[in-house]
Structure formats: structure tokens, C-alpha cells
């Protein structure tokens, strides 16, 4: 009964093709990535203002363009969202060498742009259930990244970051029983961590201590997207 109620709340009341599920997941994943980029830019802008660091105007431009991309996606204006997100990414690249591909937010905007491209030609279903609130999840990751400088318990925040990421991946692996689109979106969002880890390795900054982390980072999107693909194909054949 509980599982059926969750499925009904998620809008899983009828037959849905695998393509329809992926299109909805692309939109939600793009929202997650843009929200992450926007909130991180705002946090970085606060640091620039407080500590008088360099590139404050560039960071403000990234925040404004990311906000524009977010509004455009919410209004289903995907061409505008693609243009705004790419412009914000070009500003980010212009901050080199302060920003490198191995940094935590480098791949957010180009990956969001890639998620939006299929939506330029195909319409997706409206989000329901957990999909409505999933784009807010990156706020927890930003708190884990930036909270150590503003919260009174930086040690606790440092430990909460990996715990939050692990909990999100675990929930994503269990959620196909309710709504496979959530697992798809989380898996697509996790691809950015894989890109960052690959960039880190290519820069020669990896050590033996990070070997287990590399395996875990590579396994997370693989497991999530693999489980989502198999579940979506199964549901489409019912």
C-alpha cells in the first residue's frame, strides 16, 4: 500500500516510455546542476566581497547568468537556458588559472547544457512527487563545501559532506521501485563528479590514498544509470 501510494504521488499512474522518462530526468538533472552552479557562485561572491578577492565581477556575472538559465528552464525556454548556461561557463573559463577542470564546479554548466539539448526538440512530462524537490538537493552539497567557513562546527560539516553524497546515491538506487526518473536524474547529476575525478587524474594530482575514492566516484553514476536503464526498459514492456 505504501509503495503504491508513493508511485501514485510520483505520477506513475500510466504507462510511460523509456524516452519520456529520460527526457524528464534530463530536465531535473539540468535544474540540479544549475542550482548547484548558482548557489556556489553566490557563496563564492560572498567570499570575494568579504576577503576582497579577485574576479568579483566575473563571479557576479556567473551568478546572474546561472539565475537566468534556472528561470529559463523553469519556464521551458530551453534555448535561452542553453545560451545562458554556456555564457556563464565561458566566464568561468575566463577565470583560469584560478579555476581548473578538476575543481568541484567546473563541469556543472556544460553538463547542464548537454542535458538540455534533447529538450530543444522533445517535450517532457511535468515533474511530480520527489522530482519537484530534487533540484534543491545541491543546496546540501554547497553547505558541505562552504559551511566550514561560516558554521560553528566545521569538522562536523566536513564529515557530513560524504555522508550526504552517500545517502543520495543509496536513495537513488532504491527509488526505481517508486519512480525510476529520480534515479536517472541523480545518476546524471553524479556524472559531474566522475568528470572532475578524471580531470584530477589527468592533472597528475592523484595519490594512492584516493584510489578507493576514484573507484567509488566511477561506480556511483554507473550503478545509478545502469539500474535506471534496466528498470525503465522493464516498465516500458509491461
C-alpha positions, -999 to 999 in steps of 0.1 A, spaced: 0 0 0 28 24 9 47 17 -23 15 21 -44 8 55 -27 43 67 -34 40 57 -70 7 75 -73 22 106 -57 51 104 -82 27 105 -111 33 69 -121 -3 62 -129 1 52 -165 24 36 -190 55 57 -198 81 50 -224 118 50 -216 123 80 -237 97 100 -218 114 90 -185 148 101 -198 135 135 -210 121 143 -176 153 131 -159 173 154 -182 153 184 -172 155 176 -135 193 169 -137 199 201 -156 180 220 -128 201 203 -102 233 212 -119 223 248 -125 211 252 -89 245 239 -77 263 263 -100 242 293 -89 244 287 -52 282 281 -54 286 313 -74 266 332 -47 288 316 -20 320 325 -39 307 360 -44 303 364 -7 339 353 -2 350 378 -28 332 406 -10 344 397 25 380 389 16 383 413 -14 395 385 -37 400 389 -74 373 384 -101 343 396 -81 325 410 -112 331 378 -132 316 357 -103 286 381 -102 282 376 -139 282 338 -135 256 341 -108 233 363 -129 236 341 -160 231 309 -139 200 325 -124 188 334 -159 193 298 -170 174 285 -140 144 307 -147 145 297 -184 144 260 -176 115 265 -152 97 284 -180 106 257 -205 126 281 -226 154 257 -232 172 276 -260 175 306 -237 187 283 -209 214 268 -231 227 302 -242 228 315 -206 245 284 -192 271 284 -219 278 321 -214 282 315 -177 306 287 -184 327 309 -207 330 334 -179 342 306 -156 368 295 -181 380 331 -183 389 329 -146 417 305 -155 442 296 -139 422 301 -107 396 276 -119 407 242 -133 387 213 -147 394 193 -115 377 219 -94 343 210 -79 320 231 -100 339 233 -134 317 208 -152 283 218 -138 272 242 -165 285 224 -196 269 192 -183 237 210 -177 238 223 -213 242 188 -226 212 177 -205 191 205 -221 199 197 -257 174 168 -261 147 191 -247 151 215 -276 132 191 -299 112 169 -275 88 179 -247 89 162 -214 63 155 -188 58 178 -158 76 168 -126 57 152 -98 65 137 -64 101 138 -53 112 152 -88 97 185 -78 121 189 -48 151 171 -62 167 203 -77 170 216 -41 194 187 -31 226 205 -43 220 231 -16 231 205 9 263 199 -11 270 236 -12 266 238 26 290 208 29 315 226 7 312 261 21 298 256 55 331 251 72 339 288 69 306 301 81 292 275 105 305 270 141 312 232 136 334 229 105 346 195 115 310 182 115 304 198 81 334 181 66 320 147 78 285 155 66 295 161 30 305 125 21 276 112 43 251 133 23 265 122 -10 264 85 1 228 89 13 218 104 -20 233 76 -40 218 50 -18 184 65 -20 188 67 -58 195 30 -60 163 22 -40 140 47 -57 134 29 -90 108 9 -72 88 42 -69 99 65 -97 128 55 -120 132 91 -132 146 101 -98 174 75 -101 180 87 -137 183 123 -126 206 115 -96 228 93 -119 231 121 -145 240 146 -117 267 122 -104 284 122 -138 299 156 -129 318 140 -100 332 114 -125 344 142 -149 360 160 -120 378 129 -109 390 122 -144 403 157 -147 421 154 -114 438 122 -126 448 138 -159 464 167 -140 486 141 -121 473 151 -87 461 117 -77 477 97 -49 474 62 -36 451 74 -9 425 85 -35 423 51 -53 393 39 -33 376 73 -39 382 71 -76 365 36 -77 336 49 -57 331 80 -78 332 59 -110 308 33 -96 281 58 -84 268 71 -118 274 37 -134 253 19 -108 226 46 -108 223 49 -146 225 11 -151 198 4 -126 176 32 -141 181 19 -177 171 -16 -168 141 -6 -148 129 18 -175 131 -9 -201 113 -33 -179 85 -8 -172 81 1 -209 75 -36 -217 47 -41 -191 
